[in-house]
Amino acid sequence: MTLAIVIALSVAGFAVFWMLIVWLISAVGGWRSLAAHYRSDLPFTGRTWSFRSGLMGGMARYNGLLTVGVNPAGLYLAVMPLFRPGHPPLFIPWPDLTVTSEQRFVRSFIVFRFRQAPNASLWLPEKFGREVLETARGNASPAS
């Protein structure tokens, strides 16, 4: 086997491994179940924040990978393209959301829960979560 073939097979193997891991994270955290109800292929218009962190289902960490958006109709969620396998962009209408403030260990979070996917939840750090809600309230009346 030539070196070029070995390199090509290694790169292909790593790509498949990467996609499998990212896809598994989407299943464990609940993104896949959200996508079954809230997948959005439309361009999002509204206020967005990029490179944000959060937890899905309290288990899957998205450190600096989230794009979060709000507009009068709802909440938009996406991940960076490199992490997109199993993570299509989502748009959740405000009536399908409930929002609570919760403490976990020594950190406070704003937690979003979803009517169509009750086992999934999005945990945003409290300061950022409040900024998202305040911005949304300036445009619409999100659920609380």
N, C-alpha and C positions, 0 to 999 in steps of 0.2 A: 504494500500500500504506500502510495506517495504521501509526502508531508501535506500536500494541498488537500488530499482526500481526508486525511486524519483531522486537519484543521476544520474543514467543511463539516464533517460529521460531528466534531466537538461543538461547533457553533450551533448546528441544528439541534443537537441533543440538549444543549443549555437552553435554547429558545423554547423547546417543548417543556422542559423542566420548569422554567420560569412561568410559562403560561399555566401549567398545572397548579403550581403553588398559588399564583394570584387568583385563579379560579376557585381553589379551595378556600382561600380567605373570604371570597365573596359569599360562599355557601355558609361558612361558619358564622360570619358576622350578620348575615341576614340580607345582604345587598341583593342576592339572587331572588329571594322571596319578594322584596320590594319591587324588583324589576318586572316580576310577573304581573304587577298591577299598575306600576307607575313609570314604566320605561318611556322615555321621551326622545324622539329623533328630531324634534323641532329645535331651531335655534332659540336660545333663551334671551329674553330682553328684560332687563331689570338690574338692580344693584347686585354686584358679585364681589366676593372676596376669594382670592386665590391663595394657594399654599397654606391652607388651614389644617388644623389637626382635630381629630375627633375619634370616638369609639363607636363601632356598630355592634349592637347587641351586648355591649359591655366587654366584648372579647377581642374583636378585630380592631387593631390600632391603625389609624390612617394619619401618621405623623407628617404633616406638611404636604399631604397628597390631595386634599379636598379642595374643590371649588364649591362654594356655597353661594346661592343666590336667592333673592326674594323679589317678588313683585306683587301687585294687588291680588293676583290669582293664587299664588302659592309659593312653595319652597322648591328650589332647584338644587340638585346634588350631582357632582361629577368627580371623577378622579383623573389624575394626570394620565395622558395617553399610554405611557409605558406600563401602567397598572390597569388598563382598560379590560383585559380578558375577564369576562364574568361580571364586569362593572359598567353596564351601559348608563348613560346619563338618566337621571330621574327627575320627574316633576310631580310634586305632591300638592294637591289643592288644599287650601287652609281648612276647609270643613273636615278633611280626613286626618287632621293632626290634633293631637293633644300635647300640651307642653307642661312640664313640671320642673321644679327645681329640686335636685337631690344631692345628697352628700355621699361620697364614696371614699372611705379612708379619710384622708385629710383634705381632699379636693372637693370643690363644689362644681356641679354641672347643671346645665339646662338640658333636659331630656325630651326628645321628640318621639312620640309613639304614633303609629300609623293604623288607621281603621281597617284598611284592606289587608294588612300584614301585621297582626297583633303581636307576633313573636319577635318582630324586629324593632329596634330602637336606635336612635342616634343620640350620642352623648357628646355635647360640645362643652368646652371649658366655660365656666359661668360668665366671665367677662365678655367673651366673644358671643356666647349664646344670647346674652342680654342685648348686645349691639345688633344682632340679627333681628331679634324681636322688636326692638325700638324702631329700627329702620322699616320693618314690615308694618308696624302700627302707624307709621307716618304715611303709608301708602294704602293700607287696607286694615281689616280687623282680623288678625290671625286668631286661631283658637287658643284658649289659655286654660 
